[in-house]
C-alpha cells in the first residue's frame, strides 16, 4: 500500500522550483591541486629564460630566480584571498573590494594573460619540435646519412623555417583543443598528476646531469645583476629606446629587468581556481599545495635558467637555443652524443605534453573566467547558450580559440613578441588582485583563515606591511612595463579596452533581459532558495526518481520516467545542473541566481510534459562544477532509488555509467545504492546498478557450490556447513593467493574467465551482463518499452 504524505498547496498556480546555493563539487588532494597548477605554471620554464636573456642580457637568470622568490609572496596573497568569504579568483575579489568597473578592467587584463598563454605555449612546443628536427637534419648531413634527403646540393643541411613551422604546430594544437573543448573535454586531475610525474623524472635527470657537468667542466656563474651588467635590447627599451634614462638610473634598469622576467610567474591564478575543489581541511591543504608549487617552480624554472647560461656557450645560446633552452642544455652536458640526443628527445616529448596541456589550460581558464563573468550577468545569455549536440558553452570557446589563432597568425610564431605582450596581462592581473586584497583589509573585518605575514598592530589599527610591500613591487613593475614594453602596452591596452567595452555594453543589455526573465520566472514558478539539497526542501519521500534534463528539445529521459513511474507511490524530481565556470564559487547567493532564457524554456517544457501525462513533478536547480558529481551527490542527498538520464552525444551509455560510478565511489559515507538508467532517443533504456551488487551466478555454478557442500558435509566436523561458507572460504583463499603470487592468480583467473564465458549464451541470466565498469560496480539490463508503453510515448512525442 502506498504511503500517504500531507502536502500544502501553494496559494497560487505557480509550480514550485527549488534552487540550491551550495555548488556540487568533487574534491581532490593537495598533490593533485598542485599538479593542475604546475601544468600551467611549469610551462614557463621552457621559454622564460630565453625571453628574459634576449631582453636584459646574460644576467637574466638572477632576475628569474628573483621573480621565483617573489612568487612566494604573490602566492601568499592568493592564499589569503582564498581563505576569505569570497571566492572565484581575481574577478570576484576585485569586484568585492573595488566594484564592478575595476572588476571588469582586471578581468580584461586577465583575459589578455589567458589568451596569450595558449599561443606562447603552443609556439614554444613547436620551437622544441622544430629545434630537434633541425638538429637531427644537421647531424645526418654532417655524417652523410640519407644525404639526398637531408642535404641540399651544396651539402648544407635542409632546415625547417623555425617561426613559421612553430606557428603551424601551435595552430594545430589550438584547433585540436578547441574541438575537444567544444565536445566537452574531461578535466582530470589524474592526467595532470601523471604529466607532472613524467616531468619530475625529466627535471631530476636534467638537473642532476647538468650539475655534474658544471663541476666536471668548471663552468662559471652568470654575471651578477648589477646595472653595469645589464645589456638591454632595442625592443626591451620600448618607448625609452632613444633616451639615456634607463641606462643612467641603475635602479630603474633593475626594475626593468625584473619586469622582463615576470612572465616566469604566470599561472598563479590557477591556484585560486582549483581552491574550491581542494579536500578538507581546505586551508591547510591549500597552503601545502602552494608550498609544493613554489618549491617546484623555483627549482625547475629558476635553477634551470641558471644552468642553461652556465652550460650553453654564448655563441649559440641566444642565436640557436633562445626559444628552447631546456633542449639546449641536453646538448652541452657531459656524455656520449647518442645519449644526449636520446635525452633531448625525452625533453621534447615532456615539453610537448606540458606545453600542449598549457594550451588547453588557457582555453579552459579563459572559458571559465568568461563563464564566471556571465554568471554575474556581465555577458549576455547569447554567449552562454549551450551547444545543441554537446551542451557546452561553445560560443565562448569559439571566441577564445579564435583570438588565440588570430594572435598566432599576427605574431607569426615570434616567441619574443608573444612573451613581451604576455607579461602585460600577468603583471596587471596580479596588481589588481593585490590592490583588492589591500582594500579588503580595511573594508572587510570578518574572520580570515590566514593573512600575508608582516602585520604590525598600532592600537586598534593593523598595518599590513607584507601586503603593502607586495602591492608596491607589483605596481612599480607594472608602471615601468608600460614604458618599456611598447608592443605589450599598445596591444594590451587595445585588448583590455575592447573587452571592457564589450563587458559594459553586454552588462547593460543583459540587465534588461534578465529583469524580464526574472519577472516571467516569478509569474510561472514559485522560486525557493535552499542552502543545501534535501528531501525536506522538496517535500518528497525516500526512494524518488531523479531525472536529468539538459535540453528542452530532447526530453526523452523525462518522458520515459513519467511512463514507467507511478507518481502516487514514487516522486519524480527533474534536475537541471547549472554549470559553474572554472574557478567559480563554492556558494552562490540567492541574489546572484540569474535565470537564462534557456533555463526558463527548460523548466516550462518539463512542466508541460508532466501535465500532458497528468502527473506531478518537482523541479530542482543545482550549481555544479562537474555534472556527474552533481548527479550522484543530489541522488544521495535525496535518498533516490533511481537516476534517469538521456544518452550523451559524446559518451556511450557505458561511459556515462562509468563516470557515475567513479563519482559514487568518491562520495563520503553513508551513500545509497541506486539504479542509473540511460535512455536512448528511440525509448530503449539501459540500466546500471551503481554500488556493490550481487553477481549474476549461472545455474551450473550454483550446482558446483551445492556439490561441494554435499561432499564436504560428509566430514563430521562439517555438520554446520552452509553454502555461503564455501563461497567465503573460496574468496578468502583467492585473496591470500593473490597477495602471495599476483601473476599466477591473474593467469588462473584469466583461464577460468575464458572457459566460463565460452559456455554462456543468450538467456542464461536475467540481466544482460557487462564487464565491470570500474569503481561503480555496474551491470546492465535492457529495458525496452512494452507495446502499450511505446504507443503512449508515441502519443506524447506527437
MARVO-117195 format. One record per residue (C-alpha): residue in three letters; x, y, z. Coordinates in pm, whole numbers, plus 50000, padded with zeros to 5 digits. Example, Ala and Ser with C-alpha at 12.3 -4.5 7.8 and 13.67 -1.06 7.14 Angstrom:
REM MARVO-117195
ALA512304955050780
SER513674989450714
REM end
This chain:
REM MARVO-117195
UNK500005000050000
UNK501385033749903
UNK502325056450191
UNK500485089150215
UNK502025123050261
UNK500385155650354
UNK501405184350127
UNK500455220750136
UNK499365235149805
UNK500835269249720
UNK498495298649728
UNK498895303449352
UNK499085280849050
UNK502825286149016
UNK504995254849004
UNK507445250949291
UNK511115253649186
UNK513855248049445
UNK517225264349371
UNK520245251849568
UNK523015275649673
UNK525825251149756
UNK527795240849450
UNK528125203349391
UNK531865196649367
UNK534355168249353
UNK537305171549590
UNK540965164249525
UNK544135161549732
UNK546645189849755
UNK549055169449541
UNK546555168449256
UNK545765205349303
UNK549475213549285
UNK549805192148970
UNK546995211248796
UNK548615244948874
UNK552105232748780
UNK550855220848441
UNK550205257848376
UNK552955274048583
UNK555665248848488
UNK555275255548117
UNK557005289448157
UNK560265271248244
UNK560555261147878
UNK560645296847740
UNK561035322948020
UNK564845321048041
UNK565425327147671
UNK562975356047652
UNK564505372647960
UNK568095369147834
UNK567155383347494
UNK565795414047676
UNK568335420847956
UNK571475400847878
UNK573415372948043
UNK572385382948397
UNK568805372548324
UNK568855340248536
UNK569365360548853
UNK566195380148776
UNK564345347748701
UNK565435334949042
UNK564325367849199
UNK560935365149033
UNK560545329349158
UNK561385340549513
UNK558945369549484
UNK556295344949365
UNK556225331249722
UNK554835365049831
UNK552355367449541
UNK551175332349615
UNK550625342749977
UNK548225369849853
UNK546245343549662
UNK546165320849968
UNK544755349150180
UNK542145356949916
UNK541125320349902
UNK540805318750282
UNK538225346650288
UNK534465346550246
UNK534695354849878
UNK535695330149608
UNK536315328949236
UNK539725343949161
UNK540675378949053
UNK537265389448921
UNK535305382049238
UNK537995395849469
UNK538315428649279
UNK534545432349244
UNK534055427749617
UNK536735453449703
UNK536695479149424
UNK533375474949246
UNK532225463448905
UNK534225488048693
UNK537605477948834
UNK536485441448823
UNK535815444048450
UNK539205460948399
UNK541005433948597
UNK539305405548416
UNK540115422248083
UNK543815421748177
UNK543455386048299
UNK541845375947969
UNK544825391147785
UNK547035368848000
UNK544975337647928
UNK544555344647557
UNK548335347647517
UNK549095317047733
UNK547835294247458
UNK549835309047167
UNK553105312747360
UNK552845277047494
UNK551865262747155
UNK554595281546969
UNK557135271347233
UNK556115234847189
UNK556635239646816
UNK560065255146878
UNK561215224447072
UNK559985200846799
UNK561455221146513
UNK564725225946703
UNK565055188246746
UNK564235181146381
UNK566735207146256
UNK569425193146490
UNK568845157946358
UNK568995170545999
UNK572335187746069
UNK573775156346229
UNK572605134445941
UNK574115158645687
UNK577405160345878
UNK577705122245889
UNK576375117945531
UNK573385097345647
UNK570505097745394
UNK572395125845222
UNK569925131344938
UNK567025135645181
UNK568655157245447
UNK571035179545248
UNK570905204444962
UNK573035201044651
UNK575785222244809
UNK575975198345107
UNK574285221045364
UNK571565205245578
UNK567935211645498
UNK566235231645773
UNK562635238745866
UNK561605275345895
UNK561595278346273
UNK558965305146336
UNK556615295246054
UNK556675258046137
UNK556285265246510
UNK553275287346439
UNK551745259546227
UNK552225234246508
UNK550725259046758
UNK547735263846529
UNK547165226246502
UNK547385222146882
UNK544915250746930
UNK542475236046677
UNK542695201946847
UNK541925215647193
UNK539245238747051
UNK537425208146921
UNK537975188847245
UNK536525217647448
UNK533625221347206
UNK532785184847266
UNK533385189347638
UNK536875178247738
UNK537085157948056
UNK539165176848309
UNK541105151448509
UNK543485157348798
UNK544765121948729
UNK546085132948389
UNK547715163848539
UNK549365142748810
UNK550695117648553
UNK552155145648340
UNK553865160848644
UNK555305126948745
UNK556845123348400
UNK558045159548413
UNK559585153748757
UNK561595124348623
UNK562865146648342
UNK563685175248583
UNK565595152748824
UNK567685137948541
UNK568245172148381
UNK569355189748699
UNK571495160848824
UNK573255156748489
UNK573665194448450
UNK575135199748798
UNK577565170848739
UNK578555186748406
UNK579065220848571
UNK581545206248822
UNK583195184948553
UNK583715213848308
UNK584295241148567
UNK581515263548431
UNK581105298248584
UNK578035315648724
UNK576455342748507
UNK577395379048584
UNK575725394148889
UNK572565415048832
UNK574205449148871
UNK573375479148647
UNK576745475848471
UNK575975440048368
UNK572595448048212
UNK572505449247833
UNK569025457747710
UNK567965450047356
UNK566345477747150
UNK562935461647181
UNK563365458047559
UNK563755495747599
UNK560345501647442
UNK559365538347440
UNK562695546947611
UNK564935533147334
UNK566045567947219
UNK566725580947572
UNK569555575747819
UNK567195574848117
UNK567185536848152
UNK570985534848138
UNK571735563248379
UNK569335553048653
UNK570605519648783
UNK567615510849000
UNK565225517948715
UNK567225494348495
UNK566995466748757
UNK563215471548780
UNK563065470048401
UNK564985437248401
UNK562705423648673
UNK559675433348462
UNK561065414848161
UNK561395383248374
UNK557985384448544
UNK556345361348289
UNK558115332548470
UNK555495337548742
UNK552485332048516
UNK549845306848616
UNK549245318448974
UNK545555324748901
UNK545125287148855
UNK545665283249231
UNK542535303749306
UNK540585283549051
UNK541405249049193
UNK540965260949553
UNK537255253149568
UNK537895216349488
UNK540685210249741
UNK539615184850002
UNK539175191650375
UNK540945207050563
UNK540845231450273
UNK543105259450402
UNK545765235750530
UNK545835216750202
UNK545805249250004
UNK548945260950185
UNK550555227050126
UNK549785229449755
UNK551195264949746
UNK554475253449907
UNK554805224149664
UNK554165247549369
UNK556645273449496
UNK559495249049556
UNK558935230149231
UNK558755261349015
UNK561795276949189
UNK563905246049122
UNK562685239048769
UNK562335274348629
UNK564915292848842
UNK567745267448868
UNK567095255048513
UNK567575290248370
UNK570805294248571
UNK572265261448446
UNK571375270048086
UNK573585301048093
UNK576395282048266
UNK576475252648023
UNK575435265547679
UNK578175286547510
UNK577415323047447
UNK577895318647073
UNK574885295647038
UNK572745301047347
UNK570685330547222
UNK571115326846843
UNK570275289446836
UNK568675278747164
UNK566925310547279
UNK563465295647230
UNK564295260247352
UNK566835264847631
UNK566005231947808
UNK566765213047486
UNK569985233047455
UNK571145221447798
UNK570865185047690
UNK573305191247404
UNK576035205447628
UNK576045182047927
UNK578915157547964
UNK578305124047791
UNK578085105047462
UNK576285122747177
UNK573795094247127
UNK572805095847495
UNK572405133647479
UNK570255131247164
UNK568115104447329
UNK567605126047639
UNK566775155947419
UNK564025135447253
UNK562655127947602
UNK562805165147692
UNK560925174347373
UNK558225148247444
UNK557785161047801
UNK557845197047679
UNK555185189347421
UNK552985173247689
UNK553225201747937
UNK553175229947681
UNK550315213847490
UNK548495209847819
UNK549055246947887
UNK547265254847558
UNK544265235247684
UNK544545251648027
UNK544445285647856
UNK541215276847673
UNK539655261347984
UNK540795290248204
UNK539595316947961
UNK536255299247923
UNK535975296248300
UNK536695333248355
UNK534125343548094
UNK531605318948236
UNK532175333748582
UNK531605368548438
UNK528495355848258
UNK527165341248584
UNK527215376548724
UNK525195389348428
UNK528085407848262
UNK527935386947943
UNK524665381447759
UNK522935347747752
UNK523895345047384
UNK527415335747496
UNK526145310347749
UNK523745292247519
UNK524785255447516
UNK525785237447201
UNK522815217047079
UNK524695184147048
UNK527345186047321
UNK525805210447568
UNK529005231047605
UNK529415269047605
UNK530725266647252
UNK530385303447168
UNK532765313147446
UNK535125285147337
UNK534925297746978
UNK535725333247089
UNK538755322547294
UNK540145298847030
UNK539545324846757
UNK541515351246949
UNK544335326547009
UNK544505317346640
UNK544475354346549
UNK547395360146788
UNK549405331346639
UNK548845344346285
UNK549685380746371
UNK552875372346562
UNK553905345346307
UNK555365323946584
UNK557675350846728
UNK558175339447089
UNK559855372347192
UNK556875392947077
UNK554455368947248
UNK556495369247568
UNK556645407147584
UNK552885410147539
UNK552185381147773
UNK553905398548065
UNK551405427448040
UNK548415406148141
UNK550405387348405
UNK551625417748596
UNK548385437848580
UNK546155409148693
UNK548505404248992
UNK548445441549064
UNK544645444049062
UNK544355413549287
UNK546865426449544
UNK545215461049544
UNK541835445049604
UNK543185424449894
UNK544765455650041
UNK541415473850025
UNK539625444150181
UNK541995445550481
UNK540255478150577
UNK536865472250419
UNK536195437150549
UNK536855429950916
UNK535455394650928
UNK537355363251012
UNK540205352750786
UNK541745318550779
UNK545195332650703
UNK546965365650636
UNK550015375850438
UNK552815378650702
UNK554375410650839
UNK551445427951007
UNK552085454951269
UNK549345464951511
UNK549325500651646
UNK546485503651893
UNK543395490451716
UNK544875495951372
UNK546685468251189
UNK549175478350921
UNK549705450450664
UNK553325457550574
UNK553715425050381
UNK550655431150165
UNK551615467650105
UNK555125457350001
UNK553845431449754
UNK551425456449602
UNK554075483549566
UNK556525459849393
UNK553805448149154
UNK552555483349083
UNK556045496949024
UNK556875468448788
UNK553565472648604
UNK554095510148556
UNK557695505248436
UNK556445478648192
UNK554095504448041
UNK557095524847928
UNK559465496647835
UNK557155471647666
UNK555775491047372
UNK554235460847198
UNK552675448347522
UNK551435482847620
UNK549745490447287
UNK548285455747230
UNK547375450947595
UNK545575484347627
UNK543685479047300
UNK542695443747401
UNK541685453247756
UNK539775483847634
UNK537915463047375
UNK536935436847632
UNK535955463747883
UNK533615479747626
UNK532135445847539
UNK531585437847906
UNK530005471647978
UNK527595471247682
UNK526755434647736
UNK526075440248107
UNK523665468648030
UNK521745448147774
UNK521835417247992
UNK520335435448290
UNK517295444648085
UNK516885409047959
UNK517345393048300
UNK514845416748461
UNK512275404648207
UNK513215367848255
UNK513095371448634
UNK509575386048618
UNK508425357448396
UNK510025331748626
UNK508265346648929
UNK504955346348739
UNK505155309548644
UNK507305294148920
UNK507365296049296
UNK511095301049349
UNK512555288049675
UNK516255291049754
UNK517845264749980
UNK521445262950103
UNK521625225250057
UNK519645198649875
UNK517375176250084
UNK514085157550079
UNK512555182050325
UNK513165211550093
UNK511435193749804
UNK508825176650024
UNK509405142749866
UNK509505107150001
UNK512545083850014
UNK513155063349700
UNK512415090749448
UNK513395091249080
UNK515825118748974
UNK515595128148606
UNK518245149848441
UNK517165174448176
UNK519605194647966
UNK517745205047654
UNK514055213047612
UNK514185198847257
UNK515195163647372
UNK513125154247679
UNK513375116347617
UNK514515108147970
UNK511635126948133
UNK509005110747909
UNK510435076247979
UNK510465082448354
UNK506855095148352
UNK505775064548152
UNK507395039948396
UNK506705057048729
UNK503575056948943
UNK503835091449100
UNK501285081949366
UNK503905059449524
UNK507185073849391
UNK508145110449341
UNK509905124049033
UNK512475151849064
UNK513605169448745
UNK517185180948794
UNK518815209048597
UNK522525213948664
UNK523795249448633
UNK527455245248540
UNK529785268848723
UNK532855280448532
UNK536385270948632
UNK537265289448949
UNK533635296449026
UNK532235299749376
UNK531535272549631
UNK528345290149733
UNK526025310849513
UNK523935336649696
UNK520235338049612
UNK520635373449479
UNK523165360449222
UNK520995332049091
UNK520235345848745
UNK517965325548518
UNK518665324748147
UNK516115321947871
UNK517385286547807
UNK516625276148167
UNK513185292048152
UNK512345271947839
UNK513725240548003
UNK511525242648312
UNK508455253348115
UNK508865223147886
UNK509295199548183
UNK506075211648346
UNK504205209748014
UNK505255173447958
UNK504325163448314
UNK500885179648277
UNK500325160747950
UNK500925128248143
UNK498685140248424
UNK501495135848676
UNK503265157748930
UNK507005165448926
UNK509345185249149
UNK511875209448996
UNK515415213649127
UNK518345235249015
UNK521835228049150
UNK525035247349074
UNK527675222048969
UNK531375220048899
UNK531105185148749
UNK527885170748609
UNK528465135148734
UNK529435146349084
UNK526345168449097
UNK524125139948980
UNK525415114849234
UNK525545139249526
UNK521975150549456
UNK520715114649429
UNK522405106049759
UNK521085137049936
UNK517535129649818
UNK517815092549908
UNK516825084649549
UNK516285049349422
UNK516875057149055
UNK518525082948832
UNK517335086848473
UNK519435104448210
UNK519365108247835
UNK522065093047618
UNK525025116647589
UNK526065129247248
UNK529765123747325
UNK529745093947565
UNK528355059047533
UNK525905046347794
UNK528695025147946
UNK530995055447969
UNK528245075748136
UNK527745047748389
UNK531485045448446
UNK531715082548534
UNK528655079848759
UNK530295050148931
UNK533515069548985
UNK531585098749133
UNK529675074649360
UNK532935059649488
UNK534175094549575
UNK531145101149798
UNK531655100350175
UNK529735075150380
UNK526865069150416
UNK525955065150050
UNK522965048249896
UNK522985024349602
UNK520725032949310
UNK519945022848954
UNK521175045348675
UNK519055044748357
UNK520335057948024
UNK517515064947777
UNK518055064547402
UNK516025087047169
UNK514045056647046
UNK512855049047401
UNK515195019647458
UNK516765020347804
UNK519895005947960
UNK520105002148338
UNK523245001748551
UNK523324992548919
UNK525555017749094
UNK527235004649407
UNK528254969549520
UNK525844943049392
UNK525404905549392
UNK526974889849081
UNK524814870948833
UNK525574833948908
UNK524764807948644
UNK522814775948731
UNK525824753148674
UNK527884774948912
UNK525204771349178
UNK525264733749118
UNK529044733849169
UNK528674750749507
UNK525954725949602
UNK528064695549503
UNK530944708649710
UNK528584713550003
UNK527324677649974
UNK530844663349960
UNK532184684550245
UNK529184677050467
UNK530294640650482
UNK533044650450724
UNK531704650051083
UNK533184683951167
UNK531304699850871
UNK527784693151002
UNK527084730651039
UNK528454739650695
UNK526414763950481
UNK526694771850111
UNK527814807350195
UNK530744793550397
UNK532114776950083
UNK531924809649888
UNK533554829150175
UNK536374803850205
UNK536994804149828
UNK537154842049816
UNK539434844250122
UNK541804818249978
UNK541884836349644
UNK542744869149821
UNK545604851550002
UNK546934836149680
UNK546694869749503
UNK548744886349777
UNK551364858449759
UNK551604854049379
UNK549794880749181
UNK550754868948829
UNK549864832548887
UNK546464842149026
UNK545764865048732
UNK546724837848481
UNK544494812548652
UNK541604837248669
UNK542054846148302
UNK541874809148207
UNK538714805048416
UNK537134835548250
UNK537774821747902
UNK536244788047988
UNK533254803148168
UNK532444829347906
UNK532614803847624
UNK529784784047790
UNK527484813747837
UNK524784821047583
UNK521674841847550
UNK519074837047818
UNK521484823548079
UNK520834852848314
UNK518024876948388
UNK520434905448316
UNK522464910648004
UNK525944910848158
UNK528554937548110
UNK532194937148213
UNK532824955848537
UNK532774993048469
UNK535255001048741
UNK534555019349067
UNK530775019549009
UNK530444981449011
UNK527694984948749
UNK525894958448543
UNK523464964848266
UNK519904954448188
UNK518004962647871
UNK514584977247946
UNK512684981447621
UNK509254996947621
UNK506274973847604
UNK503804977347314
UNK501424997847528
UNK504245019747662
UNK505545025547311
UNK502115036947197
UNK501785060347496
UNK505225075247433
UNK504465079447062
UNK501335098947153
UNK503325121247390
UNK506015127247124
UNK503355136846871
REM end
